[in-house]
Amino acid sequence: MLHKGSCHCGKVAFEFVAEVTDALRCNCSICARKGALLCAIPHESLTLHAWGDDLGTYSFGNRAIAHRFCRTCGIHPFAEDVREDGERNAYINLNCVSDLDRSTLSILDFDGRSA
């Protein structure tokens, strides 16, 4: 199924194809503060629509994940693997997906704080 999402102001928009039935709630320092519900998809399944300097990046720790955010409204719609040594994924913040009923999702807790 094709899903569409964006940041709050719409300057960072995206599409992806996936059957979304569950979400990951990570307790690492950034995900807990964002309140993100994440869904991992193959990176090539993500189509990004952003222009110029609208898309910002924040990385921390081992810098394996690039947390992407809109430089205008500050919303974090997705993150992505940035290491080239293996399979690359995108991690969609399902709270930014417009056509998804999050009440139907099975929520899995992930201990990212200890990882």
TORKOLKE-833775 format. One record per residue: x, y, z of N, C-alpha, C in turn. Coordinates in nm, 3 decimals. Each point is the difference from the previous one (the first is absolute). Example, Ala and Ser with C-alpha at 12.3 -4.5 7.8 and 13.67 -1.06 7.14 Angstrom:
BEGIN
[[1.319; -0.569; 0.780]; [-0.089; 0.119; 0.000]; [0.090; 0.120; 0.000]]
[[-0.035; 0.105; -0.072]; [0.082; 0.119; 0.006]; [-0.077; 0.109; 0.073]]
end
This chain:
BEGIN
[[0.085; -0.118; 0.000]; [-0.085; 0.118; 0.000]; [0.089; 0.123; 0.000]]
[[-0.039; 0.100; -0.078]; [0.072; 0.127; -0.007]; [-0.045; 0.090; 0.115]]
[[0.096; 0.050; 0.075]; [-0.027; 0.093; 0.110]; [0.069; 0.132; -0.029]]
[[-0.062; 0.108; 0.044]; [0.058; 0.134; -0.016]; [0.007; 0.067; 0.135]]
[[0.105; 0.079; 0.017]; [0.016; 0.071; 0.124]; [0.082; 0.126; -0.020]]
[[0.013; 0.075; 0.108]; [0.077; 0.124; -0.007]; [0.027; 0.052; 0.141]]
[[0.083; 0.103; 0.004]; [0.018; 0.075; 0.123]; [-0.126; 0.086; 0.019]]
[[-0.003; 0.084; 0.101]; [-0.119; 0.080; 0.029]; [-0.028; 0.103; -0.109]]
[[0.104; 0.068; -0.049]; [-0.022; 0.107; -0.099]; [-0.005; -0.052; -0.143]]
[[0.041; -0.127; -0.022]; [-0.008; -0.060; -0.133]; [0.122; 0.018; -0.088]]
[[0.102; 0.071; 0.048]; [0.119; 0.019; -0.083]; [0.082; -0.128; -0.017]]
[[-0.013; -0.094; 0.095]; [0.063; -0.130; -0.012]; [-0.112; -0.103; -0.008]]
[[-0.022; -0.050; -0.119]; [-0.106; -0.099; -0.024]; [0.064; -0.128; -0.052]]
[[-0.072; -0.110; 0.015]; [0.055; -0.128; -0.042]; [-0.112; -0.096; -0.034]]
[[0.038; -0.106; -0.071]; [-0.090; -0.111; -0.032]; [0.078; -0.128; 0.020]]
[[-0.072; -0.106; 0.035]; [0.063; -0.131; 0.009]; [-0.107; -0.107; -0.020]]
[[0.045; -0.115; -0.046]; [-0.090; -0.114; -0.021]; [0.034; -0.105; 0.104]]
[[-0.099; -0.036; 0.082]; [0.018; -0.104; 0.102]; [-0.136; -0.035; 0.060]]
[[-0.008; -0.121; 0.051]; [-0.115; -0.040; 0.081]; [0.040; 0.029; 0.145]]
[[-0.061; 0.098; 0.059]; [0.037; 0.042; 0.134]; [-0.100; -0.060; 0.098]]
[[0.046; -0.093; 0.082]; [-0.087; -0.065; 0.098]; [0.050; 0.020; 0.142]]
[[0.130; 0.035; 0.013]; [0.053; 0.024; 0.134]; [0.097; 0.117; -0.004]]
[[0.031; 0.049; 0.118]; [0.090; 0.114; 0.015]; [0.094; -0.026; 0.115]]
[[0.115; 0.062; -0.006]; [0.101; -0.012; 0.103]; [0.002; 0.130; 0.081]]
[[-0.005; -0.014; 0.130]; [0.015; 0.116; 0.089]; [0.134; -0.017; 0.070]]
[[0.096; 0.085; -0.038]; [0.136; -0.007; 0.052]; [0.015; 0.095; 0.118]]
[[0.077; -0.042; 0.101]; [0.019; 0.085; 0.117]; [0.137; 0.068; 0.003]]
[[0.070; 0.005; -0.114]; [0.127; 0.071; -0.002]; [-0.027; 0.148; 0.028]]
[[0.105; 0.075; 0.028]; [-0.018; 0.138; 0.044]; [-0.072; 0.088; -0.102]]
[[0.020; -0.022; -0.128]; [-0.067; 0.086; -0.099]; [-0.141; -0.050; -0.033]]
[[-0.017; -0.129; -0.019]; [-0.133; -0.053; -0.035]; [-0.101; 0.023; 0.112]]
[[0.044; -0.016; 0.125]; [-0.090; 0.023; 0.113]; [-0.045; 0.145; 0.004]]
[[0.089; 0.092; -0.027]; [-0.036; 0.142; 0.001]; [-0.091; 0.037; -0.118]]
[[0.021; -0.066; -0.116]; [-0.084; 0.027; -0.117]; [-0.136; -0.066; 0.011]]
[[-0.010; -0.106; 0.077]; [-0.125; -0.075; 0.008]; [-0.031; -0.073; -0.129]]
[[0.106; -0.042; -0.069]; [-0.017; -0.062; -0.131]; [-0.048; -0.144; 0.010]]
[[-0.084; -0.038; -0.094]; [-0.035; -0.140; -0.025]; [0.064; -0.034; -0.133]]
[[0.090; -0.097; -0.002]; [0.082; -0.024; -0.117]; [-0.037; -0.128; -0.073]]
[[0.020; 0.003; -0.129]; [-0.018; -0.115; -0.087]; [0.122; -0.006; -0.091]]
[[0.071; -0.112; 0.002]; [0.118; -0.016; -0.085]; [-0.043; -0.051; -0.137]]
[[0.054; 0.063; -0.103]; [-0.025; -0.041; -0.138]; [0.133; -0.001; -0.074]]
[[0.010; -0.076; -0.109]; [0.122; 0.010; -0.081]; [0.015; 0.143; -0.052]]
[[0.123; 0.050; 0.005]; [0.024; 0.140; -0.038]; [-0.052; 0.032; -0.140]]
[[0.012; -0.096; -0.091]; [-0.044; 0.026; -0.138]; [-0.152; 0.011; -0.013]]
[[-0.074; -0.034; 0.105]; [-0.147; 0.015; -0.001]; [-0.045; 0.140; 0.035]]
[[0.092; 0.084; 0.044]; [-0.031; 0.137; 0.040]; [0.023; 0.096; -0.116]]
[[-0.100; 0.079; -0.031]; [0.014; 0.108; -0.097]; [-0.016; 0.130; 0.076]]
[[0.102; 0.082; -0.001]; [0.003; 0.124; 0.077]; [-0.027; 0.119; -0.090]]
[[-0.080; 0.092; 0.051]; [-0.028; 0.125; -0.070]; [0.038; 0.113; 0.096]]
[[0.118; 0.055; -0.019]; [0.047; 0.113; 0.079]; [0.088; 0.085; -0.091]]
[[0.005; 0.126; 0.029]; [0.070; 0.090; -0.089]; [0.107; 0.078; 0.074]]
[[0.114; 0.019; -0.066]; [0.107; 0.083; 0.054]; [0.043; -0.041; 0.139]]
[[0.002; 0.097; 0.087]; [0.046; -0.022; 0.137]; [-0.114; -0.030; 0.096]]
[[-0.116; -0.043; -0.051]; [-0.113; -0.028; 0.088]; [0.025; -0.118; 0.093]]
[[0.083; -0.095; -0.042]; [0.023; -0.122; 0.077]; [0.129; 0.011; 0.081]]
[[-0.014; -0.010; 0.131]; [0.116; 0.002; 0.089]; [0.032; -0.139; 0.048]]
[[0.119; -0.016; 0.058]; [0.046; -0.129; 0.048]; [0.059; 0.015; 0.139]]
[[-0.033; -0.095; 0.086]; [0.062; -0.007; 0.132]; [0.043; -0.144; 0.024]]
[[0.125; -0.018; 0.039]; [0.053; -0.132; 0.034]; [0.071; 0.010; 0.133]]
[[0.001; -0.110; 0.073]; [0.070; -0.003; 0.129]; [0.049; -0.141; 0.026]]
[[0.069; -0.020; 0.109]; [0.051; -0.133; 0.035]; [0.096; -0.052; -0.107]]
[[-0.029; -0.117; -0.053]; [0.089; -0.058; -0.102]; [-0.030; 0.051; -0.141]]
[[-0.091; 0.093; -0.012]; [-0.034; 0.068; -0.126]; [-0.043; -0.097; -0.110]]
[[-0.060; -0.112; 0.037]; [-0.048; -0.097; -0.097]; [-0.134; 0.040; -0.059]]
[[-0.075; 0.084; 0.072]; [-0.133; 0.042; -0.043]; [0.001; 0.152; -0.017]]
[[-0.052; 0.045; -0.114]; [-0.020; 0.143; -0.024]; [-0.146; 0.032; 0.028]]
[[-0.024; 0.078; 0.102]; [-0.136; 0.041; 0.035]; [-0.030; 0.125; -0.082]]
[[-0.098; -0.009; -0.088]; [-0.032; 0.110; -0.092]; [-0.113; 0.084; 0.058]]
[[0.008; 0.130; -0.020]; [-0.102; 0.091; 0.051]; [-0.018; 0.117; -0.095]]
[[-0.115; 0.063; 0.009]; [-0.030; 0.118; -0.081]; [0.062; 0.122; 0.067]]
[[0.076; 0.076; -0.074]; [0.065; 0.120; 0.054]; [-0.100; 0.113; 0.025]]
[[-0.121; -0.010; -0.051]; [-0.100; 0.104; 0.022]; [-0.085; -0.029; 0.123]]
[[-0.063; -0.117; 0.005]; [-0.092; -0.030; 0.111]; [0.061; -0.089; 0.108]]
[[0.113; -0.063; -0.027]; [0.070; -0.079; 0.100]; [-0.046; -0.144; 0.016]]
[[-0.100; -0.043; -0.076]; [-0.051; -0.135; 0.014]; [0.099; -0.101; -0.061]]
[[0.012; -0.116; 0.065]; [0.089; -0.109; -0.043]; [-0.082; -0.108; -0.069]]
[[-0.016; 0.004; -0.133]; [-0.085; -0.098; -0.067]; [0.064; -0.137; -0.024]]
[[0.133; -0.009; 0.000]; [0.064; -0.130; -0.024]; [0.147; 0.007; 0.040]]
[[0.060; -0.117; 0.005]; [0.144; -0.013; 0.021]; [0.048; -0.104; -0.101]]
[[0.130; -0.010; -0.015]; [0.052; -0.097; -0.095]; [0.140; -0.046; 0.039]]
[[0.029; -0.126; -0.035]; [0.136; -0.051; 0.016]; [0.092; 0.078; -0.090]]
[[0.118; 0.033; 0.049]; [0.095; 0.072; -0.084]; [0.128; -0.079; -0.025]]
[[0.017; -0.112; 0.069]; [0.116; -0.084; -0.027]; [-0.023; -0.078; -0.128]]
[[0.103; -0.015; -0.077]; [-0.009; -0.069; -0.129]; [0.041; -0.146; 0.010]]
[[0.023; -0.051; 0.121]; [0.055; -0.135; 0.015]; [-0.106; -0.109; 0.009]]
[[-0.122; 0.029; -0.035]; [-0.104; -0.102; 0.007]; [-0.131; 0.050; -0.055]]
[[-0.106; -0.069; 0.033]; [-0.133; 0.036; -0.045]; [-0.040; 0.135; 0.058]]
[[-0.049; 0.087; -0.086]; [-0.041; 0.134; 0.044]; [-0.151; 0.004; 0.016]]
[[-0.044; 0.056; 0.111]; [-0.142; 0.015; 0.029]; [-0.034; 0.146; 0.023]]
[[-0.125; 0.031; -0.019]; [-0.056; 0.128; 0.043]; [-0.096; -0.032; 0.114]]
[[-0.009; 0.089; 0.096]; [-0.085; -0.020; 0.117]; [-0.103; 0.113; 0.001]]
[[-0.121; -0.033; -0.042]; [-0.106; 0.098; -0.016]; [-0.065; 0.028; 0.134]]
[[-0.015; 0.128; 0.032]; [-0.077; 0.038; 0.118]; [-0.147; -0.007; -0.040]]
[[-0.069; -0.103; 0.045]; [-0.138; -0.023; -0.043]; [-0.095; 0.108; 0.047]]
[[0.041; 0.081; 0.097]; [-0.082; 0.114; 0.041]; [-0.004; 0.108; -0.108]]
[[0.086; -0.011; -0.100]; [0.003; 0.095; -0.111]; [-0.068; -0.052; -0.126]]
[[-0.059; -0.119; 0.008]; [-0.068; -0.060; -0.115]; [-0.147; 0.036; 0.007]]
[[-0.051; 0.061; -0.105]; [-0.134; 0.058; 0.004]; [-0.113; -0.101; -0.013]]
[[0.022; -0.111; -0.068]; [-0.110; -0.091; -0.031]; [0.004; -0.129; 0.080]]
[[0.056; 0.003; 0.118]; [0.020; -0.121; 0.079]; [-0.077; 0.010; 0.132]]
[[-0.077; -0.103; 0.030]; [-0.072; -0.007; 0.127]; [0.093; -0.065; 0.102]]
[[0.067; 0.082; 0.080]; [0.097; -0.050; 0.096]; [-0.063; -0.084; 0.111]]
[[-0.131; 0.013; 0.022]; [-0.065; -0.079; 0.105]; [-0.006; -0.149; -0.035]]
[[0.023; -0.036; -0.125]; [-0.003; -0.140; -0.041]; [0.137; -0.067; 0.008]]
[[0.104; 0.076; 0.030]; [0.136; -0.053; -0.001]; [0.034; -0.074; 0.128]]
[[0.078; -0.104; -0.014]; [0.059; -0.068; 0.114]; [0.129; 0.074; 0.033]]
[[0.012; 0.051; 0.122]; [0.116; 0.079; 0.040]; [0.101; -0.090; 0.072]]
[[0.123; -0.003; -0.053]; [0.108; -0.078; 0.058]; [0.098; 0.097; 0.067]]
[[0.035; -0.025; 0.125]; [0.097; 0.084; 0.069]; [0.141; -0.050; -0.026]]
[[0.092; 0.093; -0.030]; [0.140; -0.032; -0.028]; [0.087; 0.076; 0.098]]
[[0.094; -0.067; 0.064]; [0.089; 0.062; 0.096]; [0.122; 0.058; -0.071]]
[[-0.020; 0.112; -0.066]; [0.109; 0.068; -0.068]; [0.093; 0.070; 0.097]]
[[-0.046; 0.026; 0.119]; [0.084; 0.064; 0.101]; [0.117; -0.090; 0.039]]
[[-0.021; -0.130; 0.000]; [0.104; -0.095; 0.039]; [0.080; -0.054; -0.119]]
[[-0.046; 0.028; -0.121]; [0.065; -0.056; -0.119]; [0.131; 0.068; -0.033]]
end
